[in-house]
Amino acid sequence: MCGIAGIFSTQAQTQIDNQLLVNMAAIQHHRGPDGFGYKQMAGVGFSHARLSIIDLDEQRGRQPFISSDKRLMLAHNGEFYDYARIRAELVAKGARFQSKSDSEIAMHLYQQLGLDEMLTHLRGEFAFALYDQQTDTLHLVRDRFGIKPLYYTQTEDEIVFGSELKVLFANPNVKRRFSSEGLFHQLIQVMVPGSTAFANVHQIKPGHVVSITRSEQGFSIEDRPYWDVNFPTAQTYLNSKDEAYYIDGVRKQLLEAVQLRLSADVPVGCYLSGGIDSCAILGLSSAAAQAPIKAFTIGFDSAEYDETPIAKQMAQATKADHHIMSLSGDELYGHFERTLWHTERTIYNTLGVAKYLMSKQVNESDYKVVMTGEGSDELFAGYPAFRKDLFLYGLDELDDTEKAQWQTMLEDSNKLFKGAMLSREQYDSAALDEVVGFTPSCLQPWLSCSHFAHQLVAAEHRELLTGYDAGKAIAETLDDAMLESRHPLDKAQYVWIKTMLEGQILTWGGDRVDMANSMEARPAFLDHHLAEFAFTIPPQYRIKDRKEKYVLREAMKGLLPEVLYEREKFAFMAPPAHSDEKKWAAMRVLADKYLSRQAVEAAGLLDFEAVNALFELHDSPDADDSLKVQLDAVINHLLGVQILHKQFIAADLPQFAATEAERLGWRAATN
């Protein structure tokens, strides 16, 4: 895992500033502290900050790579699995490699197969830039689920891209300001796929390639998918195989994904919560490695949210070297600002802070790589919102009385998360209803915050947002072809994968807080071979007898502690601020700093009176727990936009990047 950056000028004869390329690498040195590199050709410059995991030779593995015929230049972040087999096949066909790095296979596959066919062979988590001098085209590619980040923007004279937003902002030609829509979506948690909080700054969408071709007329930009989440049509399930077929298939596919992700030239550990997903990963890793695995667990001082007892059972069963980090609620807000520097977007829950602190401990334990359980809930319908959509829209045989009973049981078992994982009340988006057939329950908690957001933004932004419909903006990004004739459960999972998985789970719950401390996370469940098999599992085997992730439970039954096998899904999040006096007091310290009248008016993003009114509503004796959970999230977002303004707009990031390069001793060679 590394960080990439680059500049593509409108003019081929332009000499890119090498030190600027180095500065863009230096501001993300946390992604790659083991070295840097930079190269340019024909008005295109790439730079790279390296985290050495495969091929530890500093010189041999240094990127960017330039092909021997001087046609191609590559900068890559991430991992390509099964690369040894692919490399051997390429060598047999005449390819000659400069390194032992997995990254280099992309360049040789492109030379032999072309872009489209190359992409079908890439397996793993990755984001890379590939410049082809022959066609004068820059290709920006992101992995299928968006595990690795990649951003770009266009200035008057160039395309600027990088692994993080701060990399783009290190370039003095890139303007830094919130868009009104971006600000709005920061306050409601869910983002429009492909967007950011900042004006004219884009994300490469998961499973997409953006090809930018230079000509005398300027840049032409093509954004297209090369892969998508493709569930079968609902009718297909009528001829499905028995459940044993799917149980065996999941076991086989997941084991293969785990075995591939144990490949590294450094030790590989595991994150271990008390959930099925991480327990399965640890169990399979221990069996495949035939040796104890280092396991890392986050514990909270609130018994209602703490899962360490089950994690301990799993660690003991696998003889894992178990490290538990116990966190108190109040200390999480002490690291809130630093976490936001890395997430580059707001967070609704301090779980993101907890994961940031955990990756720090992993780094301090001299580990660079861990395997994680992210993606399992997306594939096997693990979230309570999926179960709700199944009984509301996918079980026609249930009468209204039975549906009400399901609803009551669901809310009773998830009462801690009502207002966050489950909406306080039904929220319907006409645009989503039209495209999906209903408003997915996973989006309702956040879209229902829209009425707060409209009040909370400053008057200037409120005016620009007149008539803005967040649900419609999201609906317009969804592919009708992937939703047409699909089962309601498949539709719900598709929408979550396109929005919350990439925008939350893999961002402030994944790469950004992991790589903040130079730690690579490998989510085995998001292996696309496993995913494509999981998409074929009939809904009645994903959720059976009100038991979510049924097929996965059965596939991993032999590995799991009995108490875990039997219990319902428990959403993993940190205790909300209102649940603990010390944590609330710690949050108020930040609020006094960032949400004072002076701070709010100086930033020009929020309406101070509306911010005060929101706190008064939160503190009202009439506010029930679900409202407090919802408002806790909104308060975190209010803090977030103010912190983001300070860190990314008010600060001089080009100067900061230059200072970081000087501090690190990362200097471009003088000509």
N, C-alpha and C positions, 0 to 999 in steps of 0.2 A: 504494500500500500504506500502511496506517495501523494504528492501534489503536483499538478501540472499547470502551466500558464503559457500564454502566447499572444502575439500581436500579428495581425494580417493586414498589411497596408494596401490601400487602393492602388499604389504605384509599385511595380516590381523593382524599380531602381532605388527605392527608399532603403536607406541603411537604418535598421532597427537599433535603438540604443541598448547595447548589451547590458549595461549596468541596470537599466530599468527592468530588463528581463530577470536579472539576478535579484533585484529588489522584490519583484513579484513572487519569486520563489522564497525569498527570506521571510516575507510576512506570513507565510504558511509553513515555516520550518518545523512546526509541531507535527505536520503530516510526514515530514521527511528530514529528520535531523542528522541522517547519516551521510549527507553529501548533497551537492547541487551540480547542475550542469545547464548549459545553454548553447544553442546553435541557431544559425539562421541561413536562409537561402532565398534569393529572389523576393525581397520585401516581406519575408515571413520569418518570425523569430519565435522559438519555443524555449521554455525553461522548465526545470524539474527539480523538486526537492525529494530526496530518496530515503525511504525506510527499507533497509536491507533485510529481506526475508528469504528470497531465493536467489542464489548466486551472490555470495557475500563479498566477492572481490570488488573493491571500491571502483577501480578503473574500468574493469570489464563490463560491469553492470550499469555504468553511468549513462544516463539518458540526457537529452534526446538521442535517438538512433538515426543515422542517415544511411540509406541503402548503398551498397557498393557501387551501383550505377549512378548515384547522386540524384535519383529521381524522387525518392520518398524520404520524408522526415516524420518520425513518430515520437510522441510523448504519451506515456501510459500510466494510469493509476489503477491499481487493483490486482486481481489474480485471474489468470486463465488456468483452469484445471484440465487435467488429462493432456497437459502440454508436452509431456515426454513422448507420448505416442505420436502426437501430431508432429512434433519436431523430427522424430525418426522418419516418418513418412516424407516430410519435406526434404530432409537430407538425402533420402533415397532418390528423390526426383531432381537433385542437383542443387538444392539450397545450401548456402554456406553462412553459418551463424557467427556473429561477432562475440556473443556472450552465451552464458548458460541460463539467462533470464527467460522466464515464461513470456515476458512482454514481447519479445522479438518475433514470436510466431505470427503476430498480426500483420507485420510488414511482409513476411514471406507468403502468407496465405493470400494477401491482397495481390501480390505480384503474380501468383500462379492461378488464382481463381476469380479475381475481381471482387469488388466491394460486397455485392449482395450475397454471393456464395460464401465469401469469407465469414460473414456474420453468422451463418448457420453453424459454423464449426466452433465458435467461441462459447465457452462454458465457464460461468463464474460470475464474479462481481467486478465491474470494470467501467472506466470512462477514459476515452483516449482521443487524441487529436492526430490525424494523419493528413499530411500535406502531399499532394501529388503534383509535382512540377510540370509534368507532361500535359495535364488537363488544367493546370493552374487552379486547383480546387482544394479547399480545406474541408475535411470531413470531421465532424464532432460527433462522437458515438457514446451512448450511455447504455448500460446493461438493462436487461429485460424488466427488472422490477425497480430500478432506480436506487440500488444499494449504494452506489458511488455517485457523488454529486458532480455536476458540470454546468457552468453558467457562461453566458456570453452577452455582449452588448455591442452596438454599433455606434461609433462616434462619427464625426464628419469625415475623418480620413482613414479609419481602420476598424477592424473587428478585434475586440479584446475578449479573451476567454480565460477561464481558470477553474480550479477545483472548488474555490470558495469565493464569496462575494468580495471579501477584503482584498483578494488578489486583483480583481478588476479595479477596485477603488484605489489600489496602490499606483495606478496609472493616472497621472494628472489630467489626462484628456477625458476621463470618464466623469460625467456629472453625477452627483450624489443627492438624491432627494426622494422622499416617499411619493408614490402615486396615491391619489385619493382612494382608489380601489384597493391598492396594496395595504394601505393603512387600515381600511375597513376590515379586510380579511385577517389582519393580524389580531384584531379585537374579537373575532368570532372563531378563532382557531383553525377552521378549515380554509384551505387556500385553493385558488383556481389552478388546476394542473398546468405546469409550464410557466407559472408566474412567480414573481418575488414581491417583496414589499416595496421595491424601489422602481422608479419610473424607467422604462425602456431597458430593463435588465431582465433577461429570460433564463429559464432553466431548460436544458435539453430534457425532453420528456423521457420517461422510462421506455425502453424498447424502441427508441427513435434514433435516427441519424439526421443531422443537419449538415447539408452540403452547401458550401459557400464558394461560388465560382467567380473569379475576377475577370473583368474584361474592360475595354476602353470606356464602356458606359457605366462602370462601377461594379458593385457586387450584385449577383443574383443569389437568393437564398431559398433553398428547398428543404422543407422539414417533412419527413415521412417516417412512418413506422416500419420496422422490419420484423416485429413480433408483437403479438397481443395476447391478452387473457381470453382464450377462446373455449368457452364451455360448449358442450354439445346442445343441440336443440332439445326441448323438453320431451318431445316424442321419442327421442333416442333411448331414453331411460326405460321405456316399455320393454325393450329387448336386452336389458342389462344382465350381466352375469350374477352369480350368487355372491354373498358377502365374503366368503372365504377367498375368492379370487382377488378382491380388492384389499383384503387384509394382508395376504401374502405379497401382493404387488407393492403396497406401501412399505412393508418391512424390507423388501429387496431394494427398492429405489432409495429409501432413506439410508440404508447401510452403505450403499455405493457412494452417495453424496457425502457421508461422513468420512469414509475412507479417503476420498479424494482431497478433502479439506484437512486431513492430517498431514498432508505433504508440505514440508517446509524445511529449511536449513536451520531453523531455530525451534525451541520447544513450543508446543501448542497446548493451551489450557482450555477450560470451559467455564462459561458463566452458568451458575446453578441457582435458579429460584426454586420455589416449591411447586412449580407447575409441571405438567406432563411433558411439555416441549423440551425444556432444558434437561429434565431428568432423563428423557429418552436419548438426547444427544450425549450426555455424560455416559450413560450405560453402554451405548454403542461404541463410543470412543474408547472406553476402557476395554471393551471386548476386542475391538479391532487392534488396538495398540498392544494388548496383552501386557499392560503395565499400568501402575497408578497414574491418574491424570490430576493435574492441579486444577481445583475447582474454586471459583470465586462467587461469594454470595453477599447480597445486600440485605441487611436486617434493619428494621425500624423499631423504635422504642414504643410503638403502639401495637398492642397485641392483635387488634382487629386487622391490621395491614401487614403484619409480620409473617413471613413464610419460612423462617429458618428452621423450625422443628422438622418439617418434611424434608427440607434440603439436607439436614444432618442425617436423616435416615438414608437418603439416597447416597450421600457421600460415604457413609459407613458400609453400605451394601457393595459399593464399587471399590472400596479401599482408597478413595481419592484423598489427595493431600488437600484438605479443605481449609480455605481462608474465608472468614466471615468478617465483614465490615459492618459494625452496628452504628446507625446514625440516629441522632436526636433531631426532632423536627426543627428546632430553632437554628441549628447550625447550617441547615440547607440554604436558608436565605442569606447566610454569610458568604455563600459562593454563587449566588444568583447572577450577579453582574458578570463574573468571569465566564460562567456557563453561556450567557447570552452572546458574549464575544465570539464564541465558537458556534453556537446554533445559528446565529445570524437571522433568527426569526423568534417570535415570542413563543412562550411555552405556557400551557395552562396548569401544569402540575409540576411540583419540584422533583418528581421522579427523574427528570432530565438532569437536575443538579446531582442527584444521588448517583446516576450512571456516570456522570463526569468524574465524581470523586472515586468511584470504583475503578474507572480506567486509570486514574492516577495511581491507585494502589497496585494495579496489575503492572504498570510500568515500573513502580518501585520494587516489585518482586522479580524484576528482570525478565518479564514476559512481554513479547511483542504481539502474540497472536492468541486469540481465544475463539472458540466456536460458540455460537449462540442459538437460541430457540426462536428468534424472530421469523415470522412467516407461517408458522404452523396454524395459528388461528385463522389466517386468511385462506389457507388451503382447505382446512377441515371444519370450518364454520364454528370457531370457538367462542366468539364474542356473544354476549347476551342479546345484542341488537339483531344478530342473525337468527337466533331462536325466535325472537319476537316477530320478525318478518316472515319466518316460516309458518308460524301458526296463524298469523293474520292473513297472509296472501297465498300460502302454498299448501294448505290443508283444507281443501273444500269440504271434506267430510266432517269437520268440526262444526257443531252448531254454536250459536252465540254464547250459550251458557258455558260450554267447554272452553271457548276462546277466552272468556272472562276468567275462568279458573286458571288457565295457562298464564294469563297476564298477571294475576295475583301472585302465583307461585314464583314467577320470574322476578317480579319487583321485590318480593320478600327476600329472595336469596341474593339480590343485588342492591339492597337498599343503601349500602354505603356509596354506591356509584351513581345513584339517581341524581340527575343534574349535570352529569359528565358523560359516562358511558351509556346511560339511558336518559332520554329526555324527560323533563318534568311533566310535559304535556304534549299532546299530538301537535306536530307542526307540518303543514302541507305546503309544498312548493308546486305551483301549477306547472312550471316548466319541467321539473323532475317527474311529476305525475305523467306528463305527456310523453317524455322520452323513456322513462323506466317502467311506468305503469303504476307507480306509487312513490312516495318520498321515503327512501331508505332510512330505517331507524338510526343507523350509524351517523347520519348527517343532522338529524333533527335536534340533538342537544346544542349544536353549534349554530345552525341556521336560526334557531329560536333566540339566539343572542343578538340577532340583527337589530331588534328594536332598541336594545341598549346601545349598540354601536352607533346607530344613527344619531342618538342624543349625545354620545360621548365625544364624537369628533368635533374639531373646531369649526366655526361657522363657514370659513372658506371652503373646507373640505365637504361639509354638509351640503353646501349649495351645489358643488360639483357632483355630488352623489344623488341628487334629486332623481327619483325614479329608478335608481340602481337596484337590481335584483340579483343577490348573490347566488341563489339557487339556479337562476337562469344562466348566469355566467359559468357555473360548473357544468350544468346540463349540456351546454353548447360544446364542451370539450369531449363529451362521451361519444363513442362510436356506435351509432344505431345498429350497425351490422352485428356487433358483439352482444347486443341486448335483444334483438328481435327473436321471438319464439323461444326465449330462454325461460327456464324455471325461475320463479320468484327468488328462491334462495341463491341461485347463480347470479341473478341480477344484483342482489344485495352485496354479495361478495365481490363482484366486478367493480361496483361503485366504490366500495371500501378500498380495494387494491389501487384504484386510480386516484384516490384522494388521500385518505388517512394513512395508508401504509407508507407511501412515498413521502407525504408531507409531514408526518409525525413520527411513526414508528422507526423509520429508517433515517430520519434526519435528527431531531433532538433526542430521540431514543436510541439512535444507532451511530452511524458513521461520524457525525459531527462531535459528539461527546467522547467517542472512542478515540478518534484520531487527534482530539485535543491533547491527548497524552501519548501520542505516537504508538497507538495500540490498534492493531488490525482485528476487526471482528468478521467472522465468517458464518453467515446464517445458512446452515446446511439445508433447511427446509425450502429455501428459495433457489435451489438447484432447478433449472428449468425442465430437466428430464423428469424429476419427481413431480414438479408442478403440473406438467402436461398429463401425467398419469392421474394425479389427484383431481384434475378437472373432470375426469370421466366418472368419478365416483357418484352414484345416484344420491340425491338428497336424503333419502331414507336411511342411508348408511353413514352419512355425515352426522346427522342428528337422529338418533333412534331412541324411542321411549323417553323423550325429553333429555337425553344424554348427549351433549355436544361432543364432537370429535370422536364419535363412536369407533370408526374404523382405525384411527390412530391408537386409541386406547387398547383395542384388541390386538393390534399389531405389536404393541410394546408391553403387553400385559405381563410377560415374563420378566421384564426389567423393573417394573414400577412398584413402589411401596403400595400395599393394599389400600391404605387410607387415601392415597392420591388417585389410584385407579377408580375408587368408588365415588369420590366427591365431584361436585359440579365445578365448572370453570370459575376461577377466582381472578378477577382483573387485577393486574399488578400495577399499583400506583402508590405514591407517597401520601401520607395523611394530609388532608387539606389544612390550610392555615387556621381556620376557625376551630378545628378539633383539639387544639392545644394552646393554652394561654401563652406559653413561651414562644411558640412558633408564630402566633399572631403578633406578639410584641416585636419579634424579629422582622416580620413583614412590615410592620408599621414604621420601623426605622428606615427602611427603604422608601416607604410611601412619603415620609416626611422629607426625604431628600429629593425624590423625583416627582412627587405629585403635589408639591406646594404650589401656591398661586404663581410664585416667581418662576419656578421651574417649568410649569405647564405653559405659561404665557411666553416664556423665552423660546420654547421649542415650536410653539404654534401648531401643534398637532391635535390637542384635546381642548375640550370645554371645561374649565375649572369648576363651574357651578354644577355641571352634570356629574363630574367626578365626585364631588362632595355628596351629591344626592344619592349616588350609588352606594357610597359607604354608609350613609344614613339608612338606606333600605336594608343593607346587609345587617346592620346593628339593631334593626327594629325588632321588638318583641314578637311581632307577627311573622317574622321570617322563619320558615321551617328549615329543616336540615337540607332538603333538596335544593331550596333556593340559595342557601348559603354555599353549597357545593358549586352551583352554577356561578354565583357572584365571586367566589374565590377564584375561579378560572378567569373571569373578566378582569378582576383586580390584577392578577398575574400578567395579563395581556397589557393592561394600562402601564404597569411598571415596565414591561418589555419594550413598548414602543418608545418610551422616554429614554430607556437605556440604549436602545438601538440608535436613537437620534444622537445621543452623546458620543457613542463609540464610532459611528459610521458617517455621520453628517457633520457634526460640530468639530470633530477631531480632524487633524491634518494627516490623512492616511498616507499620501505619497511621501511625506517627510518621515512618518513613522516607519514605513517600509525601508527607506534609505538608512535610517538609524539602525534598524534591525540587521540589515545586511552588514553594516559597519561593525556592529557588536559581535556578529557571528564570524567576521573575517571573510564573508562571501563577497569577493570582488571580481569583476570582469577583467580579463587580461587587457592591457593597453596595447593598441596597435603600433 
